[in-house]
Amino acid sequence: MVLMTLVIMAIWWCDRRIAASAAGRSFDDVGAIPHNRVGVVLGTSERGRGGGINQYFAQRMSAAATLYHSGKVDQLLLSGDNGRVDYNEPENMRRALIRAGVDSADITLDHAGFRTFDSMVRAHSVFGQERFTVISQRFHNERAIHIAQRSGLDVIGFNAPDVSGNWRTRIREKLARVKVFLDILCDVEPKFLGDPVVIGEQEHVNAR
């Protein structure tokens, strides 16, 4: 019983710390958000469990396109998982955003954004960004902002509409917030870093 109480308290504490650190730094209104040159779009699967479109993906792409067309970002860095030949989140995001009218010349891909932690660290270490806008749902943006702040970065978030009724995602997010503090405690590094990439100058290679 004591152990269970401690676990619940740890989950609650991590959740509140991350929400508090991001307070005032995530925006729902495109008219209110400040301009940043680069928007970092966090990846997720294009398709849901049943094979249909994943609404988290659809809403993020819509939010990113809105921010771009409103002139609130000039370049989009698409950071996601491409750990298998047959799974490519950044390329799927790229195609969706081009369909939404984003100029392909204003898109850069980060194929090693395996986790939110990796995406934030790589945005700075590989892509040279110290100030940018992260684009995802509010709960995800809060965690990304906290991670970025721990790295000394100046980051704000633009919140894509949330998806109702997904309790699995809610539970996973609570646990992911605990993992943030474990990563910090254990001084975890991204899975890959690599050579520097200049935003807007990446040569695109068509995915298979």
Secondary structure, DSSP 8 states (H G I E B T S, - for coil): -HHHHHHHHHHHHHHHHHHHHTTTSEES-TTTS---SEEEEE---SB-TTSSB-HHHHHHHHHHHHHHHTTS-SEEEEE-B--BTTB-HHHHHHHHHHHTT--GGGEEEETB--SHHHHHHHHHHTT--SEEEEEEEHHHHHHHHHHHHHTT-EEEEEEE---TT-HHHHHHHHHHHHHHHHHHHTT---S---S---TT--------
